[in-house]
Amino acid sequence: MRKKESRQAPAVSSLALQEAQELFGDPDELILNRQKNLEMSEYRETKLEDEFEPIVVSEKYMTEQDDQIRKLDIPERMQVIRVLCGSSKFPD
């Protein structure tokens, strides 16, 4: 039979470990809860605007409009001119 490994760190007293367990609970349970929370957060889509101030997102070129500009294979200046002039087609 395998011997159960001790979870005690070499320089930590058993009293300190007991106090920590009273405060935080079972470490294995904490790890499982953390993994469940990470899995649940993967399904939740967050936007940069929710995380950062709008001015920061704009300065770093991370807005939805910047994403659209990146996706098109047309120079940015031409896309911006199209928006400013109201033209619906790109010049050839």
KEKE-3310 file (N, C-alpha, C; in steps of 0.2 Angstrom, whole numbers, plus 5000, padded with zeros to 4 digits):
npx = (5004:5002:5009:5001:5005:5012:5006:5012:5022:5040:5045:5034:5023:5012:5001:5000:4996:4984:4977:4976:4969:4957:4953:4953:4948:4947:4961:4961:4947:4946:4954:4947:4935:4940:4944:4931:4925:4934:4931:4917:4919:4924:4914:4907:4907:4917:4918:4931:4927:4920:4929:4939:4942:4933:4941:4954:4953:4950:4962:4971:4968:4958:4944:4928:4926:4940:4943:4935:4941:4954:4950:4946:4954:4960:4968:4968:4967:4959:4947:4943:4941:4931:4920:4920:4916:4905:4904:4898:4905:4922:4935:4942)
npy = (4994:5011:5025:5039:5055:5068:5084:5095:5108:5110:5120:5125:5125:5114:5119:5132:5127:5121:5132:5139:5130:5131:5144:5144:5132:5115:5112:5104:5104:5118:5119:5111:5119:5130:5126:5122:5135:5141:5133:5137:5150:5150:5149:5160:5175:5189:5206:5218:5231:5229:5226:5236:5254:5264:5273:5268:5256:5262:5269:5259:5253:5243:5241:5237:5241:5243:5230:5226:5233:5227:5214:5216:5216:5228:5243:5253:5267:5269:5263:5271:5283:5279:5278:5291:5298:5293:5283:5268:5259:5252:5261:5255)
npz = (5000:4996:5005:5012:5006:5015:5017:5023:5023:5024:5033:5040:5053:5061:5068:5061:5049:5053:5056:5044:5037:5044:5040:5026:5022:5015:5005:4993:4990:4987:4976:4967:4966:4960:4948:4942:4942:4932:4921:4919:4916:4904:4895:4896:4887:4886:4884:4878:4882:4893:4902:4902:4902:4890:4883:4884:4877:4864:4862:4861:4849:4849:4847:4841:4828:4824:4824:4813:4802:4802:4798:4784:4768:4764:4763:4778:4778:4766:4770:4780:4773:4765:4774:4779:4768:4764:4754:4746:4739:4736:4729:4713)
capx = (5000:5006:5008:4998:5010:5011:5005:5015:5029:5045:5046:5027:5021:5005:4997:4999:4992:4977:4973:4975:4963:4950:4951:4952:4945:4951:4964:4958:4941:4947:4957:4941:4930:4943:4943:4924:4924:4937:4927:4911:4920:4926:4908:4905:4911:4917:4921:4936:4924:4918:4935:4943:4939:4933:4947:4960:4952:4951:4969:4975:4965:4955:4937:4925:4928:4946:4943:4933:4947:4959:4948:4946:4961:4960:4971:4964:4965:4954:4941:4941:4939:4924:4916:4919:4913:4898:4904:4897:4910:4929:4938:4947)
capy = (5000:5017:5029:5045:5060:5073:5090:5100:5111:5108:5126:5127:5122:5111:5124:5136:5123:5120:5139:5140:5126:5134:5150:5143:5126:5110:5114:5100:5107:5125:5118:5109:5124:5135:5123:5123:5142:5142:5130:5141:5157:5149:5149:5167:5179:5196:5211:5222:5237:5227:5225:5242:5260:5265:5277:5264:5252:5265:5271:5253:5250:5236:5242:5232:5245:5241:5223:5225:5236:5221:5208:5217:5216:5234:5248:5257:5274:5268:5261:5277:5288:5277:5280:5298:5301:5289:5279:5261:5254:5254:5262:5250)
capz = (5000:4996:5010:5010:5006:5019:5014:5027:5020:5029:5038:5042:5059:5061:5071:5056:5044:5055:5056:5037:5035:5047:5037:5019:5020:5012:4999:4987:4988:4984:4969:4962:4965:4956:4941:4940:4940:4926:4916:4918:4914:4897:4891:4896:4883:4889:4879:4881:4884:4900:4907:4902:4900:4883:4880:4884:4871:4858:4861:4859:4843:4851:4846:4836:4822:4823:4822:4806:4798:4802:4794:4777:4765:4761:4768:4783:4775:4761:4773:4784:4768:4763:4780:4780:4762:4763:4748:4748:4736:4736:4722:4710)
cpx = (5004:5004:5006:5004:5008:5011:5008:5021:5034:5046:5039:5025:5014:5000:4995:4995:4985:4973:4972:4969:4956:4948:4949:4948:4950:4954:4962:4951:4941:4950:4951:4936:4933:4943:4936:4923:4928:4934:4921:4913:4922:4920:4905:4910:4911:4920:4926:4933:4922:4924:4939:4939:4938:4938:4953:4959:4953:4958:4973:4972:4962:4947:4934:4926:4935:4947:4940:4938:4952:4957:4948:4953:4961:4963:4966:4962:4959:4947:4939:4938:4932:4919:4914:4915:4906:4898:4902:4902:4917:4931:4942:4954)
cpy = (5006:5022:5036:5051:5066:5080:5096:5102:5110:5114:5128:5122:5119:5115:5129:5133:5123:5127:5141:5136:5128:5140:5149:5137:5121:5112:5110:5103:5114:5124:5116:5114:5129:5132:5123:5130:5144:5139:5134:5147:5156:5150:5156:5171:5186:5200:5215:5228:5235:5227:5232:5248:5261:5268:5273:5259:5255:5267:5265:5249:5243:5237:5237:5235:5243:5234:5222:5228:5230:5216:5209:5218:5222:5239:5252:5264:5274:5267:5267:5282:5286:5279:5287:5301:5298:5285:5272:5256:5257:5256:5257:5252)
cpz = (5000:5002:5008:5011:5011:5015:5017:5024:5026:5035:5041:5048:5058:5063:5065:5051:5046:5055:5049:5035:5038:5043:5030:5017:5017:5006:4992:4985:4985:4977:4964:4961:4960:4948:4938:4938:4933:4920:4914:4915:4906:4893:4891:4892:4886:4884:4882:4884:4892:4905:4907:4900:4893:4879:4879:4878:4865:4857:4859:4853:4844:4850:4841:4829:4819:4820:4814:4801:4797:4797:4786:4774:4761:4766:4772:4781:4770:4765:4777:4779:4766:4768:4780:4774:4761:4757:4750:4745:4737:4729:4719:4709)
residu = (MET:ARG:LYS:LYS:GLU:SER:ARG:GLN:ALA:PRO:ALA:VAL:SER:SER:LEU:ALA:LEU:GLN:GLU:ALA:GLN:GLU:LEU:PHE:GLY:ASP:PRO:ASP:GLU:LEU:ILE:LEU:ASN:ARG:GLN:LYS:ASN:LEU:GLU:MET:SER:GLU:TYR:ARG:GLU:THR:LYS:LEU:GLU:ASP:GLU:PHE:GLU:PRO:ILE:VAL:VAL:SER:GLU:LYS:TYR:MET:THR:GLU:GLN:ASP:ASP:GLN:ILE:ARG:LYS:LEU:ASP:ILE:PRO:GLU:ARG:MET:GLN:VAL:ILE:ARG:VAL:LEU:CYS:GLY:SER:SER:LYS:PHE:PRO:ASP)
# end
